[in-house]
Amino acid sequence: MFRILAVLSICAALPVTVEAACQPGPVHYDYQPQRLDQALQDLAHRSGCFIQVSPELLAGKHAHALHGRYRPLPALTKLLQGTGLVAHATGSGLAVTQPAADTPKKSAIRQPQGSDS
C-alpha cells in the first residue's frame, strides 16, 4: 500500500502538458502588418486554436494589422481580408481555404449557331 501511495505522489508531482483549448471568448490582439503565415501562427498561439491551412495558400501573402478584442473566427477573417482566402470553424479549431469556385451562370444571350464570320 505504501508503494502505491509513493508512486501516486510521484506521478502527481510530474508536470503535465496540456494543449490549450481554443478560446471561444474574445481575446485582445495587437498585431502589426506582417507575413500571413506569421500572423496565423501568432493567432493560433494567442487564441489556443489549431489553424488548418496548406502552406502553399500562404505563399507571398500578407496580413493587415489587427488591433482590438475578437473571437477567434472573426480575428482570422479580419487577418485574411484582401488575401482571397476564407476562414471556417472546424470541430478542432479553424481552417483557411480558397473560396469555392462560383458556378458558371448561363448566358442570357444566345450565340448564333453555325456562323463562321
C-alpha positions in Angstrom: 0.0 0.0 0.0 2.8 2.4 0.9 4.4 1.7 -2.5 1.2 2.6 -4.4 0.9 5.9 -2.5 4.6 6.7 -3.2 4.1 6.1 -6.9 0.9 8.1 -7.0 2.6 11.0 -5.2 5.5 11.0 -7.6 3.1 10.9 -10.6 1.1 13.8 -9.1 4.3 15.9 -8.8 5.2 15.4 -12.5 4.4 18.3 -14.8 1.5 17.7 -17.1 1.5 19.1 -20.7 -2.0 20.3 -21.6 -2.8 21.5 -25.0 -4.5 24.9 -24.8 -8.1 24.8 -25.9 -9.5 27.2 -28.5 -10.8 30.2 -26.5 -14.4 30.8 -27.5 -14.4 34.3 -26.0 -12.8 37.5 -27.3 -9.1 37.9 -26.9 -7.1 41.1 -27.3 -4.9 41.3 -30.4 -2.3 43.9 -31.2 -0.6 42.8 -34.4 1.2 45.0 -36.9 1.0 44.1 -40.7 3.1 41.0 -41.3 3.5 37.9 -43.4 0.3 35.9 -43.3 2.0 32.7 -42.2 3.4 34.5 -39.2 0.1 36.2 -38.4 -1.7 32.8 -38.4 1.0 31.4 -36.1 0.5 34.3 -33.7 -3.3 34.0 -33.8 -3.1 30.2 -33.1 -0.8 30.8 -30.2 -2.8 33.7 -28.7 -6.2 32.1 -29.1 -5.2 28.5 -28.5 -6.9 27.4 -31.7 -5.5 24.9 -34.1 -5.5 26.5 -37.6 -5.5 24.1 -40.5 -4.0 25.6 -43.7 -2.0 24.4 -46.7 1.3 26.3 -46.7 1.0 26.9 -50.5 -2.0 29.1 -49.9 0.0 31.5 -47.7 3.0 32.0 -50.1 3.6 35.7 -50.8 0.5 36.8 -48.8 0.5 39.5 -46.1 -2.0 40.2 -43.3 -3.2 43.6 -42.3 -2.8 44.9 -38.7 -5.2 43.5 -36.1 -6.0 45.6 -33.1 -8.8 45.0 -30.6 -10.8 42.2 -29.0 -12.0 39.5 -31.3 -13.3 35.9 -31.0 -11.0 33.5 -33.0 -13.1 33.2 -36.2 -13.7 37.0 -36.7 -10.0 37.6 -35.9 -8.9 35.1 -38.5 -11.5 36.5 -41.0 -10.0 40.0 -40.5 -6.5 38.8 -41.0 -7.5 37.2 -44.3 -9.1 40.3 -45.7 -7.7 41.0 -49.2 -5.9 37.7 -49.5 -8.5 35.8 -51.5 -8.7 33.2 -48.7 -11.6 32.4 -46.4 -11.9 31.2 -42.8 -14.0 28.4 -41.4 -14.7 27.0 -38.0 -14.0 23.3 -37.7 -14.5 20.7 -34.9 -10.9 21.0 -33.9 -10.4 24.8 -34.4 -10.2 26.8 -37.5 -9.3 26.3 -41.2 -8.2 28.5 -44.1 -9.2 27.6 -47.6 -9.7 29.1 -51.0 -13.3 30.1 -51.7 -15.4 27.6 -53.5 -15.4 28.2 -57.3 -18.5 30.0 -58.5 -20.9 28.0 -60.6 -20.8 29.5 -64.1 -24.1 31.2 -65.0 -25.8 30.5 -68.3 -25.6 33.5 -70.6 -28.9 35.2 -71.3 -27.8 36.0 -74.8 -27.9 33.1 -77.3 -24.9 32.8 -79.6 -25.7 32.3 -83.3 -25.0 28.7 -84.3 -23.2 27.7 -87.5 -21.8 31.1 -88.4 -18.1 31.4 -89.1 -17.7 35.2 -89.7 
